[in-house]
């Protein structure tokens, strides 16, 4: 079954399922296309966890049960003893409260904030399940600027190819011609194709890209391992399709805005079904400085790439004369 199906059947969130997979409690198989295929056994494990965690059984205890290191009866017997000790602690808290009431403590004589914070208890079961979830990384602007650097690299490669192989550059006299528009559109298409080829390779080998590296962003599988080539390729295709709208004018900006709002709401983006984005700490100042330097250098390199001996207008005239 797919992650969406096991999510519905188990009553667990996707973040919970990915967390338990990263902890080694789930070991889904792989289909021929590389997608995870969860089994009935995986579903039963999730249902057991869903019962035991709200009973305040620790994750370490569940791992020991899963690995056969402890029997369920022994684990629960020890857990009952712990619950009894906690019950005594709760009774002591109740006694303290009753004593405060009996003493008619003045409202002005103590700070209620720390007591409220200390004594407030969440609904049964929710605290444990909230702890057992991989944190959802948002950082939409870091992701945007990282993508900007990466795409500048891809388009620079295309510019260099046109300049060095075809010896074509942009001449001011043809900036408003159809030929320039064709070159600009072809550059976007070429950049997208290079992105589809290069990014999966980078993610599967290093877990990041040059742009992501500047901001400390890394992409992993839910279990923390590197993405496979197929997983990385599906992710990049999803970014192009859902995040960038195939670079189509207007539609592309609509898709960017939808992705931005979904990211801010901590929703799982369409291309993140099989991957997790991780942020490693970086100095904001250093990241911003590195981004500006990279941006200026890439723009300068792109400008130089167009400075071939043969201008676009000359090339156009030669094509027409032929």
Backbone torsions as a table, in degrees:
resi	resn	phi	psi	omega
1	UNK	NA	153.4	-179.4
2	UNK	-78.7	170.0	179.9
3	UNK	-64.6	-32.2	178.9
4	UNK	-67.7	-39.5	-179.7
5	UNK	-67.9	-45.3	-179.2
6	UNK	-69.7	-27.7	175.4
7	UNK	-62.7	-44.7	-179.2
8	UNK	-69.9	-42.2	-176.1
9	UNK	-72.2	-35.2	-176.4
10	UNK	-85.4	-21.5	-174.8
11	UNK	77.3	9.1	178.8
12	UNK	-94.1	154.9	173.6
13	UNK	-80.6	161.2	177.5
14	UNK	-61.1	-35.9	178.2
15	UNK	-63.3	-39.3	176.5
16	UNK	-62.6	-47.1	-176.7
17	UNK	-62.1	-44.0	179.3
18	UNK	-64.2	-36.3	179.7
19	UNK	-64.5	-48.0	-178.3
20	UNK	-66.3	-30.8	175.0
21	UNK	-67.2	-42.0	179.3
22	UNK	-66.3	-24.5	178.6
23	UNK	-86.2	-0.5	176.1
24	UNK	85.3	7.2	-179.9
25	UNK	-80.5	-25.2	177.3
26	UNK	-115.3	139.7	179.0
27	UNK	-135.0	71.7	-177.7
28	UNK	-65.8	147.4	175.6
29	UNK	-78.7	177.2	179.7
30	UNK	-119.4	134.1	172.1
31	UNK	-74.7	172.8	178.7
32	UNK	-61.0	-30.8	-179.5
33	UNK	-84.6	1.7	176.2
34	UNK	94.8	-9.8	-179.4
35	UNK	-73.3	148.7	177.9
36	UNK	-70.0	139.2	179.1
37	UNK	-123.1	103.8	-177.4
38	UNK	-81.7	142.1	-175.4
39	UNK	-100.3	174.0	175.2
40	UNK	-63.1	-34.2	177.2
41	UNK	-63.5	-40.4	176.4
42	UNK	-61.1	-40.6	179.0
43	UNK	-64.1	-42.9	179.0
44	UNK	-63.3	-38.9	178.0
45	UNK	-62.2	-44.3	179.2
46	UNK	-63.0	-38.7	179.5
47	UNK	-67.1	-37.3	176.3
48	UNK	-64.1	-43.8	179.2
49	UNK	-63.1	-40.8	-178.5
50	UNK	-63.2	-28.2	175.6
51	UNK	-80.5	-47.0	-171.8
52	UNK	-73.4	-37.2	-177.0
53	UNK	-65.4	-43.3	175.3
54	UNK	-64.7	-18.6	173.4
55	UNK	-82.3	6.4	177.7
56	UNK	71.1	22.9	172.2
57	UNK	-76.0	130.6	-174.0
58	UNK	-70.2	158.4	177.9
59	UNK	-65.2	-37.2	178.5
60	UNK	-62.5	-38.6	178.4
61	UNK	-66.3	-40.2	179.3
62	UNK	-65.6	-39.1	176.9
63	UNK	-61.5	-41.6	179.4
64	UNK	-63.5	-38.8	177.4
65	UNK	-65.3	-43.1	-177.8
66	UNK	-64.0	-34.9	-178.2
67	UNK	-88.3	2.4	178.4
68	UNK	75.5	15.3	-178.5
69	UNK	-79.4	-20.5	179.5
70	UNK	-139.3	154.3	173.6
71	UNK	-89.0	155.4	-179.2
72	UNK	-63.1	-38.2	-178.7
73	UNK	-64.1	-45.0	179.8
74	UNK	-64.7	-42.5	-178.6
75	UNK	-63.1	-43.4	-178.4
76	UNK	-72.4	-31.6	176.1
77	UNK	-62.4	-46.2	177.1
78	UNK	-63.9	-36.8	-178.8
79	UNK	-67.4	-36.7	177.5
80	UNK	-61.7	-40.2	178.7
81	UNK	-62.5	-41.4	178.5
82	UNK	-64.9	-40.5	179.7
83	UNK	-63.2	-36.4	178.5
84	UNK	-65.3	-40.4	177.5
85	UNK	-63.8	-41.3	178.8
86	UNK	-65.5	-34.3	178.6
87	UNK	-62.9	-38.7	177.2
88	UNK	-64.3	-39.8	178.0
89	UNK	-62.3	-41.1	179.1
90	UNK	-65.6	-37.9	178.4
91	UNK	-64.5	-37.5	177.4
92	UNK	-63.4	-41.3	177.0
93	UNK	-60.1	-42.9	179.3
94	UNK	-62.6	-39.2	-179.9
95	UNK	-65.0	-38.2	178.4
96	UNK	-62.4	-44.9	179.9
97	UNK	-61.9	-43.2	179.4
98	UNK	-63.8	-35.9	179.4
99	UNK	-67.4	-39.7	177.5
100	UNK	-59.8	-41.1	179.0
101	UNK	-66.9	-41.9	-179.8
102	UNK	-65.2	-32.0	-179.3
103	UNK	-81.3	-7.4	-179.4
104	UNK	53.5	49.5	-179.2
105	UNK	-59.2	141.9	-178.7
106	UNK	-75.0	142.4	179.1
107	UNK	-59.1	-34.2	-178.0
108	UNK	-82.0	-3.5	-173.2
109	UNK	-89.6	-8.5	179.0
110	UNK	-148.5	159.3	178.0
111	UNK	-90.7	115.3	-175.3
112	UNK	-73.9	-23.5	-175.2
113	UNK	-54.1	-56.0	179.8
114	UNK	-57.8	-35.1	-179.5
115	UNK	-69.3	-41.7	178.2
116	UNK	-62.4	-42.2	-179.7
117	UNK	-65.0	-39.8	-176.6
118	UNK	-72.0	-39.1	-172.1
119	UNK	-94.8	-14.1	-178.9
120	UNK	-66.8	129.5	-179.9
121	UNK	-122.0	135.7	178.5
122	UNK	-72.1	170.2	177.2
123	UNK	-62.1	149.4	-175.8
124	UNK	-57.0	128.7	173.4
125	UNK	90.7	-25.1	-173.4
126	UNK	-73.7	-33.0	-176.4
127	UNK	-63.5	-46.2	-178.0
128	UNK	-63.5	-44.4	-177.3
129	UNK	-69.8	-30.7	176.2
130	UNK	-69.6	-33.8	177.6
131	UNK	-67.8	-34.5	-175.4
132	UNK	-87.7	60.5	179.8
133	UNK	-148.2	136.7	175.2
134	UNK	-69.5	130.0	-179.1
135	UNK	-62.4	138.1	-179.9
136	UNK	-86.7	119.9	-179.9
137	UNK	-85.9	131.1	177.7
138	UNK	-102.4	-85.0	178.1
139	UNK	44.2	54.2	-175.4
140	UNK	-61.8	-34.6	-177.4
141	UNK	-73.6	-37.1	175.5
142	UNK	-62.0	-40.2	179.6
143	UNK	-66.4	-38.6	179.8
144	UNK	-64.4	-48.6	-177.6
145	UNK	-69.1	-33.7	176.1
146	UNK	-63.2	-44.0	178.1
147	UNK	-63.5	-35.0	179.5
148	UNK	-61.7	-45.7	179.1
149	UNK	-63.2	-44.5	-179.3
150	UNK	-60.8	-43.8	-177.1
151	UNK	-70.2	-32.7	174.6
152	UNK	-61.4	-36.4	177.4
153	UNK	-65.2	-42.3	-179.5
154	UNK	-66.2	-43.1	-179.7
155	UNK	-71.0	-30.9	175.8
156	UNK	-62.7	-40.5	178.2
157	UNK	-60.8	-39.4	178.4
158	UNK	-68.8	-42.6	177.9
159	UNK	-59.4	-44.1	-179.9
160	UNK	-64.6	-37.2	178.2
161	UNK	-62.9	-46.8	179.3
162	UNK	-62.9	-39.8	-176.1
163	UNK	-72.1	-46.2	-173.7
164	UNK	-81.3	-34.9	-176.9
165	UNK	-88.5	-49.5	-178.2
166	UNK	-97.4	-6.1	179.8
167	UNK	51.9	50.6	179.6
168	UNK	-111.5	136.0	170.5
169	UNK	-137.1	174.4	-177.1
170	UNK	-92.1	120.6	176.8
171	UNK	-100.9	137.2	-177.2
172	UNK	-52.5	-30.5	-175.2
173	UNK	-70.9	-13.0	-176.8
174	UNK	-116.5	15.3	-177.2
175	UNK	-63.7	-27.2	-178.0
176	UNK	-105.3	15.9	-178.6
177	UNK	-93.4	164.0	178.0
178	UNK	-65.0	-29.8	179.9
179	UNK	-65.9	-39.6	177.8
180	UNK	-65.4	-41.3	178.4
181	UNK	-61.0	-39.9	179.1
182	UNK	-63.5	-43.7	179.1
183	UNK	-62.6	-40.1	-179.0
184	UNK	-65.1	-44.8	179.9
185	UNK	-65.5	-43.7	-179.8
186	UNK	-63.3	-32.1	177.4
187	UNK	-64.3	-40.8	178.0
188	UNK	-65.0	-43.5	179.3
189	UNK	-63.8	-44.8	179.4
190	UNK	-62.5	-39.9	178.2
191	UNK	-61.9	-40.8	179.0
192	UNK	-64.9	-41.3	179.3
193	UNK	-65.8	-42.0	177.9
194	UNK	-64.6	-37.4	176.8
195	UNK	-61.7	-43.0	-179.7
196	UNK	-66.6	-27.3	179.2
197	UNK	-86.9	-45.5	-171.6
198	UNK	-82.2	-41.3	-173.1
199	UNK	-63.1	-44.8	177.6
200	UNK	-59.0	-37.3	178.9
201	UNK	-64.8	-44.5	-179.9
202	UNK	-64.5	-43.5	-178.0
203	UNK	-66.4	-40.0	-178.7
204	UNK	-71.9	-29.8	-178.4
205	UNK	-89.0	-41.1	-173.2
206	UNK	-118.5	-17.3	-178.3
207	UNK	82.1	3.7	-179.3
208	UNK	-153.9	179.5	175.6
209	UNK	-129.6	167.9	-179.5
210	UNK	-54.9	-43.9	-180.0
211	UNK	-64.7	-45.5	179.9
212	UNK	-64.2	-37.0	-178.7
213	UNK	-60.3	-36.9	179.6
214	UNK	-57.5	-38.2	-176.1
215	UNK	-100.3	4.4	178.7
216	UNK	76.8	27.2	-179.7
217	UNK	-95.4	133.9	178.1
218	UNK	-134.2	149.8	179.7
219	UNK	-116.6	128.1	179.2
220	UNK	-131.6	169.0	168.9
221	UNK	-74.2	163.7	-179.9
222	UNK	-56.3	-28.8	179.5
223	UNK	-86.5	6.2	177.6
224	UNK	90.6	-5.3	-179.9
225	UNK	-83.2	171.9	177.5
226	UNK	-70.8	149.9	175.0
227	UNK	-68.2	148.2	171.4
228	UNK	-76.5	168.7	178.5
229	UNK	-59.2	-43.1	-179.1
230	UNK	-65.6	-42.7	178.7
231	UNK	-63.1	-44.0	-179.5
232	UNK	-65.9	-37.7	179.5
233	UNK	-66.6	-41.2	177.6
234	UNK	-64.4	-37.7	179.0
235	UNK	-63.9	-47.4	-179.3
236	UNK	-63.8	-40.9	177.1
237	UNK	-62.0	-39.6	177.3
238	UNK	-62.7	-39.3	177.5
239	UNK	-62.1	-46.4	-179.1
240	UNK	-63.7	-41.9	-176.1
241	UNK	-76.2	-54.4	-172.5
242	UNK	-92.9	-33.8	-176.7
243	UNK	-85.0	-36.4	-175.0
244	UNK	-112.5	-4.3	176.5
245	UNK	58.7	38.9	-178.9
246	UNK	56.5	20.6	179.3
247	UNK	62.8	21.2	178.6
248	UNK	-76.1	129.8	179.5
249	UNK	-52.9	144.0	-178.4
250	UNK	69.1	-59.9	179.9
251	UNK	-59.3	-39.4	179.1
252	UNK	-61.5	-40.8	178.6
253	UNK	-69.7	-34.2	176.1
254	UNK	-63.1	-43.7	179.6
255	UNK	-65.6	-38.1	177.7
256	UNK	-61.8	-42.8	-178.7
257	UNK	-65.9	-43.1	178.8
258	UNK	-62.6	-40.8	178.9
259	UNK	-66.2	-39.1	178.9
260	UNK	-61.9	-48.0	-178.5
261	UNK	-66.1	-39.3	178.0
262	UNK	-64.4	-38.7	179.3
263	UNK	-65.4	-42.4	179.1
264	UNK	-62.9	-31.6	179.6
265	UNK	-84.1	3.5	-179.7
266	UNK	62.5	31.7	175.8
267	UNK	-83.3	155.9	176.4
268	UNK	-78.6	119.7	-179.5
269	UNK	-74.0	157.9	-172.7
270	UNK	-57.6	-33.4	-176.7
271	UNK	-90.8	5.6	-177.9
272	UNK	-106.8	16.7	-177.9
273	UNK	-63.0	-33.1	-174.7
274	UNK	-116.6	15.4	-176.1
275	UNK	-144.9	162.8	178.4
276	UNK	-129.2	132.9	177.3
277	UNK	-94.1	127.8	-176.7
278	UNK	-117.8	138.4	178.3
279	UNK	-112.6	117.6	174.7
280	UNK	-94.4	142.0	-172.4
281	UNK	-60.1	131.2	175.4
282	UNK	-137.1	147.5	173.9
283	UNK	-65.9	128.0	179.7
284	UNK	-59.2	-39.8	179.7
285	UNK	-63.5	-46.3	-179.3
286	UNK	-65.9	-39.6	179.2
287	UNK	-63.7	-44.3	179.7
288	UNK	-64.6	-41.3	179.4
289	UNK	-65.5	-42.9	179.3
290	UNK	-63.8	-39.2	179.1
291	UNK	-63.8	-46.8	-178.9
292	UNK	-62.4	-43.0	178.4
293	UNK	-62.1	-45.7	-179.6
294	UNK	-63.0	-41.7	-179.1
295	UNK	-63.0	-47.0	-179.5
296	UNK	-63.8	-44.1	-179.4
297	UNK	-63.7	-40.9	-179.4
298	UNK	-68.6	-40.1	177.5
299	UNK	-65.2	-41.2	178.5
300	UNK	-65.0	-41.6	179.0
301	UNK	-64.8	-37.2	178.3
302	UNK	-65.9	-40.0	178.4
303	UNK	-63.8	-43.2	179.5
304	UNK	-66.0	-33.0	-178.6
305	UNK	-63.0	-27.6	-179.6
306	UNK	-84.1	-6.6	-176.3
307	UNK	-88.5	55.3	175.5
308	UNK	-82.5	160.5	-178.7
309	UNK	-60.2	-26.5	-176.8
310	UNK	-102.2	121.0	-179.3
311	UNK	-81.7	160.9	179.6
312	UNK	-63.0	-37.3	-179.8
313	UNK	-64.8	-39.1	177.9
314	UNK	-66.0	-41.8	178.5
315	UNK	-61.9	-39.8	-179.8
316	UNK	-62.6	-42.4	-179.1
317	UNK	-66.0	-37.1	-179.6
318	UNK	-68.3	-38.9	177.7
319	UNK	-62.5	-43.9	-179.7
320	UNK	-63.9	-42.1	-177.5
321	UNK	-65.8	-27.0	179.4
322	UNK	-75.1	NA	NA
